[in-house]
Amino acid sequence: MNGVEILGPVVGLEGARLLGPCVLGHPSSRPDEQPLVLGPGVTVRAYAVLYQGATLGAGVHVGHGALVREANVVGERASVGSGAHLEPGNQVGARSRIHSGTFLSSAIVGDDVFIGPRVVFTDDPHPPCPRYLECVRGPRIEDGASIGGGATLLPGVVIGAGALIGAGAVVTRSVEPGDVVVGNPARVIGRRDEMACFAGHFGRAYEWEDPSCPPSSSS
């Protein structure tokens, strides 16, 4: 199958699109690990590595060279970009988009979340703590939030629904739903539903999320 290496049990091969070479069912260090599960219509691109114990929902796309470790659950129609690295134990909701080069660790990501390229999720409050596994706390991203490229999220922060994190921000504390934050450390500069559409296509940015608002006549 185009250089596909199957190193452990895989469920759903018959319904997946495999654009090898890639590695499926890579062994985990965990005892009694479950199979790698691929939902219908999953696409796996060249040089990706998927471990045993990961579950990918229907229609998930995995980019070139991505790494998805054990105990990851990726919801239907989500995407994992090229070179993204998912450490064990992430939960990613439906239709969420993880761009290239992003690093996730112990994160909970809701539905319809946008994560820009090279975003870093951290989960160890005091590295390298010898009791790390007892206090690991990854970030939680609620539905519809957007994280700009190059942002860093510290352990345990909660990004509220619909919040917007500016590119390069370092998020050291939780963000309320709908807030816009930028900088290092990140600070609130406004509300997402008050932002202008600089191109003039909409009356305001993110207006398209409201089906009752038609595009501006200037578009």
Secondary structure as GFF3:
##gff-version 3
##sequence-region A 1 219
A	DSSP	beta_strand	5	6	.	.	.	ID=ss1
A	DSSP	beta_strand	10	11	.	.	.	ID=ss2
A	DSSP	three_ten_helix	13	15	.	.	.	ID=ss3
A	DSSP	beta_strand	17	18	.	.	.	ID=ss4
A	DSSP	beta_strand	23	26	.	.	.	ID=ss5
A	DSSP	beta_strand	36	38	.	.	.	ID=ss6
A	DSSP	beta_strand	43	44	.	.	.	ID=ss7
A	DSSP	beta_strand	49	51	.	.	.	ID=ss8
A	DSSP	beta_strand	55	56	.	.	.	ID=ss9
A	DSSP	beta_strand	61	62	.	.	.	ID=ss10
A	DSSP	beta_strand	67	68	.	.	.	ID=ss11
A	DSSP	beta_strand	73	74	.	.	.	ID=ss12
A	DSSP	beta_strand	79	80	.	.	.	ID=ss13
A	DSSP	beta_strand	85	86	.	.	.	ID=ss14
A	DSSP	beta_strand	91	92	.	.	.	ID=ss15
A	DSSP	beta_strand	97	98	.	.	.	ID=ss16
A	DSSP	beta_strand	103	104	.	.	.	ID=ss17
A	DSSP	beta_strand	108	109	.	.	.	ID=ss18
A	DSSP	beta_strand	114	115	.	.	.	ID=ss19
A	DSSP	beta_strand	120	121	.	.	.	ID=ss20
A	DSSP	alpha_helix	132	135	.	.	.	ID=ss21
A	DSSP	beta_strand	140	141	.	.	.	ID=ss22
A	DSSP	beta_strand	146	147	.	.	.	ID=ss23
A	DSSP	beta_strand	152	153	.	.	.	ID=ss24
A	DSSP	beta_strand	158	159	.	.	.	ID=ss25
A	DSSP	beta_strand	164	165	.	.	.	ID=ss26
A	DSSP	beta_strand	170	171	.	.	.	ID=ss27
A	DSSP	beta_strand	179	182	.	.	.	ID=ss28
A	DSSP	beta_strand	187	191	.	.	.	ID=ss29
A	DSSP	three_ten_helix	192	194	.	.	.	ID=ss30
A	DSSP	three_ten_helix	207	209	.	.	.	ID=ss31
###
